Amino acid sequence: MPENKPRVIEPAAKDPCSGFPTGEQPSTGAQVHVVATGFLALFSIVGFALYGLPFFYDFMVREFGWTRAQVTSGNALSKLVVGPAFGFIAGWIVDRFGPRRLMLAGILMAGLALVGLGGISTLGMFYFFYLFNALGYVCGGPLPNQVLLSRWFDKARGKAMGIAYLGIGIGGAIVPLLANRLTQSLGWQKALITLGVLMVVIAFPVAFFVKEGPAASSQRGSAGQVPVGWVFRSGAFYLLAVGSMCSIGAVGGTMQNLKLFLSLDQKLPQGEIASVLSLILVSSIAGRLLMGWLADRLPKKYVMLLIYSIVASAIPLLFYASSPAVLYVFALVFGIGLGGDYMIIPLMAADIFGVKVLGRLMGVVLTADGVAEALAPMLVASIRDRTASYAAGFAILICLAVVGAAAVSLLPKKGDPR
């Protein structure tokens, strides 16, 4: 009679490039589709909407008589309402049901927001459609794309994230030039409507056909059971949240006020301003590629610290913006930091806490970042309205960037969230 021996199940071998079990490797075509989806969604929702809307702020100030604080407060109030109310819920939905459906809703809401903002004439309607813009950002922007990419890639995650995040740089580089051309031919309001329609046409079809991830059904069935409380009891979570909030606040405060500063304070022509804004986002493309490449080869903590240090060193150049040479140096340096800033946060979070809680974790972190990104621009604009100078506001942004870098320097390298 044969002896009954316990069956030993060997762990599945992993492919050294993808990191997935050899029998469950995703196809190259599916991975390309995922990266293309992230690229086009971020191209539209962040590149066009987030970086495109500030191009129209000075038109609203001139036409409606609104203050700088009022035109930047739409971004602030919408994110302060939407982020805390929906950020963690959006993360839970992504972990439980996958990112695709949430992303589709976000693309539609972001496109509707720009179409609506193209027809406003009152502050009430301005705030109303900015709420839709914030909802679109939460539901279709970085959060679902970061989780989607993290599910499909392991060893090459930094490279995939960097390529997808090129959509932000390319979209942001195109939108000032496109918005300027559309404004000259159609007027600024019809230009906004056109951009909103383009966003949906570009991003919705490819997102509609994307798959949630390898073995998506099993992920959906178990994700909601993975505990997340331990994350919020770790010191690393709070260092990551504070660091990202400070740096994102510095970046957002700069970008949301830059068009106002260059147009109304420096009196630069619209075409030159569009060139500066476009150069920032072109430079951000190089920043995303470089930081994504570095993140696959160096501890992500050091890459994150480098990015935050670049942001802190670039903002002081705005004190010398009257010199065209210095202004373009600012655009190049700041763009590199901008390119890596948003991208490195989920890479660092996944490194420390893992992928299974990433949706809920990033829902909280991105909500906190949204608060900083909302308050910093409005604070800087309010100081400018009161003092007739951006000097104090820019000094605050520099301090924020330095604090962010200091917090990141205290993070663990990998897998030690204590």
Secondary structure, 3 states (H helix, E strand, C coil): CCCCCCCCCCCCCECCCCCCEHHHCCCHHHHHHHHHHHHHHHHHHHHHHHHHHHHHHHHHHHHHCCCHHHHHHHHHHHHHHHHHHHHHHHHHHHHHHCCHHHHHHHHHHHHHHHHHHCCCCCHHHHHHHHHHHHHHHHHHCHHHHHHHHHHHCCCCHHHHHHHHHHHHHHHHHHHHHHHHHHHHHHCHHHHHHHHHHHHHHHHHHHHHCCCCCCCHHHHHHHHCCCCCHHHHHCHHHHHHHHHHHHHHHHHHHHHHHHHHHHHHHCCCCHHHHHHHHHHHHHHHHHHHHHHHHHHCCCCHHHHHHHHHHHHHHHHHHHHHCCCHHHHHHHHHHHHHHHHHHHHHHHHHHHHHHCCCCHHHHHHHHHHHHHHHHHHHHHHHHHHHHHHCCCHHHHHHHHHHHHHHHHHHHCCCCCCCCC
